[in-house]
Amino acid sequence: MFFYRRRFQRQKVLENGTGISSYIHVVGDLRCDTLHITEGAMKADIAKFLSDGELFIGLTGVQNTKFLADVVQS
């Protein structure tokens, strides 16, 4: 069983600017005992393919960890 999901999170909109939408890319086998975290959805997709389907999370930036704990727990 392979799993593909994007978690969209909206941050607050600034008075004189736009809000930033970010997502955490989750791909692979949810039954896997090991979770790999990398930067970028494409890297996660390629790594999943090369590892025969292990579980990967691709962040949209190395500092984008605000919602990571929620995704890992779910």
C-alpha positions as CSV (number, residue, x, y, z in Angstrom):
1,M,0.0,0.0,0.0
2,F,1.4,3.3,-1.0
3,F,0.3,6.6,0.3
4,Y,0.4,10.1,-1.3
5,R,-0.9,13.2,0.5
6,R,-0.2,16.9,0.6
7,R,-1.0,18.7,3.8
8,F,-1.9,22.3,3.1
9,Q,-1.6,24.8,6.0
10,R,-2.5,28.4,5.7
11,Q,-0.5,30.9,7.7
12,K,-2.1,34.2,8.8
13,V,-2.5,36.9,6.1
14,L,-0.4,40.0,6.7
15,E,-2.1,43.4,6.6
16,N,0.0,44.7,3.7
17,G,1.0,41.4,2.1
18,T,-0.1,38.0,1.1
19,G,-0.3,34.8,3.1
20,I,2.1,32.0,2.5
21,S,0.7,28.5,1.8
22,S,3.0,25.6,2.5
23,Y,2.6,21.9,2.3
24,I,4.3,18.8,3.6
25,H,4.6,16.1,1.0
26,V,4.1,12.5,2.4
27,V,4.8,9.6,0.1
28,G,5.4,5.8,0.6
29,D,4.3,2.9,2.7
30,L,2.7,3.9,6.0
31,R,3.5,0.5,7.4
32,C,7.2,1.1,7.1
33,D,9.1,1.2,10.4
34,T,11.4,4.0,9.2
35,L,10.5,7.6,8.3
36,H,12.9,9.6,6.1
37,I,12.7,13.4,6.1
38,T,14.1,15.4,3.2
39,E,13.8,18.8,1.6
40,G,11.6,18.9,-1.5
41,A,8.7,16.9,-2.8
42,M,10.7,15.7,-5.8
43,K,13.5,14.4,-3.7
44,A,11.0,12.5,-1.6
45,D,9.4,11.0,-4.7
46,I,12.7,9.9,-6.2
47,A,13.9,8.5,-2.9
48,K,10.7,6.5,-2.4
49,F,11.1,5.0,-5.9
50,L,14.7,4.1,-5.3
51,S,14.0,2.6,-1.9
52,D,11.2,0.3,-3.1
53,G,8.5,2.4,-1.3
54,E,9.7,3.3,2.1
55,L,8.0,6.3,3.9
56,F,9.3,9.8,3.1
57,I,8.3,13.3,4.0
58,G,9.4,16.1,1.7
59,L,9.4,19.6,3.3
60,T,9.2,22.7,1.2
61,G,12.2,24.2,2.9
62,V,14.7,23.2,5.7
63,Q,13.0,25.7,8.0
64,N,9.5,24.6,7.3
65,T,9.0,22.3,10.3
66,K,6.1,24.1,12.0
67,F,3.5,21.4,11.1
68,L,5.9,18.4,10.9
69,A,5.0,17.0,14.4
70,D,1.3,17.0,13.4
71,V,1.9,15.1,10.2
72,V,4.2,12.6,11.9
73,Q,1.7,11.9,14.6
74,S,-1.2,11.3,12.2
